[in-house]
Amino acid sequence: MTRAELTSMFEEFGEPKYRATQVFTALHGRRIRDLENITDLPKKLRAKLIDTTDVSRLTVETKYESIDGTRRYLMKTHDGRPVEAVFIPSEKRDTICFSSQSGCPLKCDFCLTAKLGLLRNLTAGEIIEQIVTVLNDVYGESNETPHGTNLVGMGAGEPFLNFDELIKALGIMSDEDGLFIVPDRVTISTAGIVPRIYDLANVETRPHLAISLSAPNDELRDKLMPINRKWNIHELMTAAKEFEANLRRGERFTFEYVMLGGVNDRDEDARDLAKLLSKYQLTRAKINLIPHNGAEQLNYTASTPDAVKRFKSRLESLGLDAYVRQPRGRDIYAACGQLAAMDVEKAVGRR
Ligand code: SAH
């Protein structure tokens, strides 16, 4: 619930407005999960809230911890759908990767989540609850986030197919009395739902944008990412150009490029990619190269470290900014494209 929604709920209860602030601060700011523990509310009101509302509708099924410190949380919704979130610690700043859908309807050929299909969209509450669950597991129920938190909407699902709940969740999470994770700390990744790229450009306080490109031409992108048959590279780049025109001072945006051995990692692919960005004059884009994960379950080979390095320096010599995303939590199926509600023990057993 937004603060406005909470306020009208308390109005209906015949309670003063400030109850909304008290409850909002307790649930989002102090991350209290048990209404019984909001002791600044009268006992009677607490009992009423317990009777009529739910604080949390996600339960943690299993938690996996990687040798690199990454944690993957396999959660379930109240109706039994899997939801995954990942905690990625780092010295500078921790990152939480959240899911926007249970499963995913897009059929990207290199992605394990695609195998689930779409189970359903998550609500704003279920999106926020993932982040609170992770923070409470790492730091306990408090208002502490010692390293500060970056959020990436790069878990399961396509965020732009659940746009309204996503934007609602980000609004609630940015509140100073709540989690206080401001949009500037948030990056949302889309496979290319073109109309929503235009919409995002018009959201007043909006997160940063990443676009999963992964191929420099329509022929290949049609195969890798079937969403390309609906909105092709020209339409995607035109939207990206428009988005670029609306960037804030100093802000950039990202193209993600999954590196598939022999498929999209050749010299000519680097050349075509550079040509593409220069054709649309996308000067404020950077490129994140993501080595493919989980190749053993999919019919791909990850690009070799040498091929990734070479691709990166080709792009650089063509004037682009390219970075290699280090995979985190591969051993627990927490890395990009591996969130498929997989039980690690079972998965490892199957190999
Ligand atoms: N649906 C959105 C959000 C997912 S973000 C999107 O596609 O952008 C997850 C990122 O991981 C995307 O850039 C996706 O292309 C990438 N990815 C998917 N499968 C992968 C895999 N097996 N290895 C590495 N990256 C993968």
Residues whose N, C-alpha, C, O or C-beta is under 5 A from the ligand:
A	BS01	SAH	F110 C111 L112 G153 M154 G155 G157 E158 P159 S189 T190 A191 S212 E256 V258 I290 P291 H292 N293 G294 C336 G337
